Structures are given as structure tokens and as C-alpha cells.
Amino acid sequence: MGAKLLELQGITFGYHREPVLEEVNLTVEEKDFILLLGPNGGGKTTLFKIILEIVKPWQGNIFYSTDLRGRIGYVPQFVNFNRGFPITVAEAVLMGRLNRENYLKGYTKEDRDKTADILKLVGLYEKRKERIGDLSGGQLQRCLIARALVSDPVLLLLDEPTASIDIKSQMTLVDLLSELRDEMSIMLATHDPTPFSLSYKHVACINKRLYFHSAGELDGTVLERIYGCPVDLLGHGIPHTILKKH
């Protein structure tokens, strides 16, 4: 087991008096890779907002390690991003270097060098002067990930990163995250765990309440409890790491 980065204890939260999360407990360790599964409205994005301190829970406690404070990278859902915003790829990624201490001071050479390094890492350096609106879906997703990575996060949160991108782009993303998992912890919300079946370490199934599983422990009974209906499981590739028995 790695050192503990983040711990949620008994988190309950909702909107307009309607609970979305109930008694959620979760621990994230160093260099963990957690798949967050659940139906629409099950609380995946809300859980991220709790971790990011965008909203305050009704009850429960959150504990952050000293290393984690101020070092959480976040990639929002692709559909919520404004592709028409007039900014270049490099400028969009560079914005990830801004924080409450330097936002009035301008960018440094270190900021620009770091941006160039991250763009090379995600394969977008040659696109750095193009407008983000001219990127393909997969390229834009990598641009958003680069913006999160440029701040040197200890924990990376990704909300439905494979939605609205093609299979080739999904595979590129999977390869990138496979490299990153040795450098940081990753928590990824998704409806489809299949592309990440060889990368993840834990599965957190959420539909108001959260059920936590190690690799290989997910089965149809668990998913039926989460989704509230029968679920067909398909195993892809060898070994079948999502399913323990099938």
C-alpha cells in the first residue's frame, strides 16, 4: 500500500435538499489509479467537486496530505468546454500555471518551458500555435489534460475523458495515462472501463453511495446494485482484468 494522499469520511451532499452523495468513504493512495463508475446523476462529477472544494459537503470530513494541497489537476467533461474561445493551444495550456499567488505577475520563462515540455509529452507541440477550436476531439482532450499536467499535480481527476472522441484517440489517451500512472495518482470517471482494463488498480462504483473494489473484484452483482437494473458484462482481451469471474 502507498502513502495516503486523500481521505473522505462519511461525505453527504446534495442539491435543493435532495442528496446526491450519502455517507461516502474513499481513500486515495500515492500512484493509485481509480476508475469511478456509475450512472448519469449517480454523483461522479459531484464527488470531484467535493474533492476540489468547489462545493462543501453537508456532513463528513476530508483530509488532504501535505503533498496534495494545491496540487490537484482537473480535466472537466469534454462537452462542457467552449471550443470557440479565441486562444491558442499553448496559451490554453499555459493558463494551467496560474494560481492565487502569481495570477497578476505574468508568466515566467519556467512557465513557458514547462508548457513546451508538457505539449511534447502529449504530442501537441507542433500544434502549439493553432487555435483550440481547430483541434480534433482527441487533440482537444489532450490539450485539456496538458493544461492540468502543467501545474505538476500529485492527483489527476478526469471526468469522462473518452466521451466524444474516436477509438484511435481513446487508445492514445490510454497510452498517455499508462505513462502518467507511475508519476501521480489518477482518478477517472467513466461509463466504459474497458479501455483502462490493464491500467487501473481500484474501482469505485457510485450511485449516491460508494462501493470500493480492488482490481479483479468487479462483477455483475455489484453493477446491478449500482445501476439498479441487470447489467451485461463484456470482457475484452486477455487477461480479463475487469472481471474476476465471467
C-alpha positions as CSV (number, residue, x, y, z in Angstrom):
1,M,0.0,0.0,0.0
2,G,1.2,3.5,-0.8
3,A,1.0,6.6,1.4
4,K,-2.4,8.1,1.8
5,L,-3.0,11.3,-0.3
6,L,-6.7,11.9,0.3
7,E,-9.4,10.5,2.6
8,L,-13.1,11.2,2.5
9,Q,-15.1,10.1,5.6
10,G,-18.9,10.0,5.7
11,I,-19.4,12.6,2.9
12,T,-23.0,13.6,2.3
13,F,-24.1,16.3,-0.1
14,G,-26.9,17.2,-2.5
15,Y,-28.7,20.0,-4.3
16,H,-32.0,21.6,-3.3
17,R,-32.3,19.3,-0.2
18,E,-32.0,16.2,-2.5
19,P,-29.0,14.1,-1.5
20,V,-26.6,13.1,-4.4
21,L,-23.9,11.6,-2.2
22,E,-24.7,9.6,1.0
23,E,-22.1,8.5,3.6
24,V,-19.3,8.3,1.0
25,N,-16.0,6.9,2.2
26,L,-12.9,6.9,0.0
27,T,-9.1,6.7,0.3
28,V,-6.7,7.7,-2.5
29,E,-3.1,6.5,-2.2
30,E,0.1,7.6,-3.9
31,K,0.3,6.4,-7.5
32,D,-3.2,4.9,-7.3
33,F,-5.4,4.6,-10.4
34,I,-9.1,4.6,-9.6
35,L,-11.9,4.1,-12.1
36,L,-15.1,5.9,-10.9
37,L,-18.1,4.1,-12.4
38,G,-21.8,4.9,-12.1
39,P,-24.9,6.1,-13.9
40,N,-25.7,9.6,-15.0
41,G,-26.7,11.5,-11.9
42,G,-25.0,9.0,-9.7
43,G,-22.7,11.6,-8.2
44,K,-19.4,11.2,-10.1
45,T,-18.9,14.8,-11.1
46,T,-20.2,16.0,-7.7
47,L,-17.6,13.8,-5.9
48,F,-14.9,15.6,-8.0
49,K,-16.4,19.0,-6.9
50,I,-16.2,17.9,-3.3
51,I,-12.5,16.8,-3.7
52,L,-11.7,20.1,-5.5
53,E,-13.5,22.1,-2.7
54,I,-15.8,23.7,-5.2
55,V,-18.7,22.7,-3.0
56,K,-18.8,22.0,0.7
57,P,-20.3,18.7,2.0
58,W,-23.4,18.8,4.2
59,Q,-21.6,16.4,6.6
60,G,-18.4,14.4,6.7
61,N,-14.7,15.2,6.7
62,I,-12.0,15.4,4.0
63,F,-8.3,15.0,4.8
64,Y,-5.6,16.1,2.4
65,S,-1.9,15.1,2.7
66,T,0.6,18.0,2.9
67,D,1.9,17.0,-0.6
68,L,-1.6,17.1,-2.1
69,R,-2.6,20.6,-1.1
70,G,-2.8,22.9,-4.2
71,R,-1.7,20.1,-6.5
72,I,-4.8,18.5,-7.9
73,G,-5.2,18.6,-11.7
74,Y,-8.7,18.5,-13.1
75,V,-9.9,17.8,-16.6
76,P,-13.7,18.6,-17.0
77,Q,-16.1,16.8,-19.3
78,F,-15.3,17.4,-22.9
79,V,-18.9,18.6,-23.7
80,N,-18.5,21.4,-21.1
81,F,-15.6,23.0,-22.9
82,N,-16.1,26.1,-25.1
83,R,-14.3,25.3,-28.4
84,G,-15.0,28.7,-29.7
85,F,-12.8,30.5,-27.1
86,P,-10.2,32.5,-29.0
87,I,-7.0,31.1,-27.6
88,T,-4.1,29.0,-29.0
89,V,-3.1,25.6,-27.7
90,A,0.0,26.9,-26.0
91,E,-2.0,29.7,-24.3
92,A,-4.6,27.3,-23.1
93,V,-2.0,25.0,-21.5
94,L,0.0,27.9,-20.1
95,M,-3.1,29.0,-18.1
96,G,-2.6,25.9,-16.0
97,R,0.4,27.6,-14.5
98,L,-1.8,30.3,-12.9
99,N,-2.6,30.2,-9.2
100,R,-3.7,32.6,-6.5
101,E,-0.1,33.7,-5.9
102,N,1.0,34.6,-9.4
103,Y,-2.0,35.5,-11.5
104,L,-1.1,39.2,-11.5
105,K,2.6,38.7,-12.1
106,G,2.6,37.3,-15.7
107,Y,4.2,34.1,-17.0
108,T,7.9,33.3,-16.3
109,K,10.4,31.5,-18.5
110,E,10.0,28.5,-16.3
111,D,6.2,28.6,-17.0
112,R,6.8,28.7,-20.8
113,D,9.5,26.0,-20.7
114,K,7.2,23.7,-18.7
115,T,4.4,24.3,-21.1
116,A,6.6,23.3,-24.0
117,D,7.7,20.1,-22.2
118,I,4.1,19.1,-21.5
119,L,3.0,19.8,-25.0
120,K,5.7,17.5,-26.2
121,L,4.6,14.8,-23.7
122,V,1.0,14.8,-25.0
123,G,2.1,15.1,-28.7
124,L,0.8,18.6,-29.3
125,Y,4.0,20.7,-29.6
126,E,3.6,21.1,-33.4
127,K,0.0,22.3,-32.8
128,R,1.0,24.9,-30.1
129,K,0.2,28.0,-32.3
130,E,-3.1,26.7,-33.6
131,R,-6.5,27.8,-32.1
132,I,-8.0,25.2,-29.8
133,G,-11.2,25.3,-31.9
134,D,-9.2,23.9,-34.9
135,L,-8.2,20.7,-33.0
136,S,-9.8,17.4,-33.4
137,G,-11.8,15.9,-30.5
138,G,-8.9,13.7,-29.4
139,Q,-6.4,16.6,-29.7
140,L,-8.6,18.9,-27.7
141,Q,-8.8,16.3,-24.9
142,R,-5.0,16.0,-24.8
143,C,-4.8,19.8,-24.7
144,L,-7.1,19.9,-21.6
145,I,-5.0,17.1,-20.0
146,A,-1.9,19.1,-20.7
147,R,-3.4,22.2,-19.0
148,A,-4.0,20.0,-15.9
149,L,-0.5,18.5,-16.0
150,V,1.5,21.7,-16.4
151,S,0.9,22.5,-12.8
152,D,2.7,19.3,-11.7
153,P,-0.3,17.7,-10.0
154,V,0.0,14.9,-7.4
155,L,-3.6,13.8,-8.2
156,L,-5.2,14.0,-11.6
157,L,-9.0,13.9,-11.9
158,L,-10.5,13.2,-15.3
159,D,-14.3,13.4,-15.9
160,E,-15.5,11.2,-18.8
161,P,-12.2,11.7,-20.9
162,T,-13.2,9.2,-23.5
163,A,-16.6,10.7,-24.3
164,S,-17.0,12.2,-27.7
165,I,-13.6,11.0,-29.0
166,D,-12.9,8.2,-31.5
167,I,-11.3,4.9,-30.8
168,K,-7.9,5.9,-32.1
169,S,-7.9,8.9,-29.8
170,Q,-9.1,6.7,-26.9
171,M,-6.1,4.4,-27.4
172,T,-3.7,7.4,-27.5
173,L,-5.2,8.6,-24.2
174,V,-4.9,5.2,-22.6
175,D,-1.2,5.1,-23.6
176,L,-0.6,8.6,-22.1
177,L,-2.3,7.7,-18.8
178,S,-0.4,4.4,-18.6
179,E,2.8,6.6,-18.6
180,L,1.4,9.1,-16.1
181,R,0.3,6.5,-13.5
182,D,3.9,6.0,-12.5
183,E,4.2,9.7,-11.7
184,M,0.9,10.6,-10.0
185,S,-2.4,9.2,-8.8
186,I,-5.3,9.2,-11.3
187,M,-9.0,9.1,-10.6
188,L,-11.1,8.7,-13.8
189,A,-14.9,8.9,-14.1
190,T,-16.2,6.8,-16.9
191,H,-19.2,4.8,-18.2
192,D,-16.9,2.4,-20.1
193,P,-14.0,0.9,-18.1
194,T,-12.9,-1.4,-20.9
195,P,-10.1,0.9,-22.4
196,F,-8.5,1.1,-18.9
197,S,-8.8,-2.6,-18.0
198,L,-5.0,-3.1,-17.9
199,S,-4.2,0.2,-16.1
200,Y,-6.5,0.6,-13.1
201,K,-5.8,-0.5,-9.6
202,H,-9.2,0.1,-7.9
203,V,-12.8,0.6,-8.9
204,A,-15.1,3.0,-7.1
205,C,-18.8,2.3,-8.0
206,I,-21.1,5.2,-7.1
207,N,-24.8,5.8,-7.1
208,K,-25.3,8.1,-4.1
209,R,-23.4,5.5,-2.0
210,L,-19.9,4.4,-3.0
211,Y,-18.6,0.8,-3.2
212,F,-14.8,0.3,-3.4
213,H,-13.1,-2.7,-5.0
214,S,-9.6,-3.8,-5.9
215,A,-8.6,-4.9,-9.4
216,G,-10.4,-8.1,-10.4
217,E,-13.3,-7.8,-7.9
218,L,-15.9,-6.2,-10.0
219,D,-18.8,-8.5,-11.0
220,G,-22.4,-8.2,-12.3
221,T,-24.0,-8.3,-8.9
222,V,-22.1,-5.2,-7.8
223,L,-23.0,-3.3,-11.0
224,E,-26.7,-4.3,-10.7
225,R,-26.7,-2.8,-7.3
226,I,-25.2,0.4,-8.6
227,Y,-27.2,0.8,-11.7
228,G,-30.5,-0.5,-10.3
229,C,-31.0,-2.9,-13.2
230,P,-29.5,-6.0,-14.8
231,V,-26.1,-5.3,-16.5
232,D,-24.4,-7.3,-19.2
233,L,-20.6,-7.6,-18.7
234,L,-18.3,-8.0,-21.7
235,G,-14.7,-9.0,-21.3
236,H,-12.2,-7.8,-23.9
237,G,-8.8,-9.1,-24.4
238,I,-6.6,-11.4,-22.4
239,P,-6.3,-11.3,-19.4
240,H,-9.8,-10.2,-18.4
241,T,-8.8,-7.8,-15.7
242,I,-12.2,-6.1,-15.1
243,L,-14.0,-9.3,-14.3
244,K,-12.9,-11.8,-11.6
245,K,-15.4,-14.4,-12.7
246,H,-17.3,-14.5,-16.0
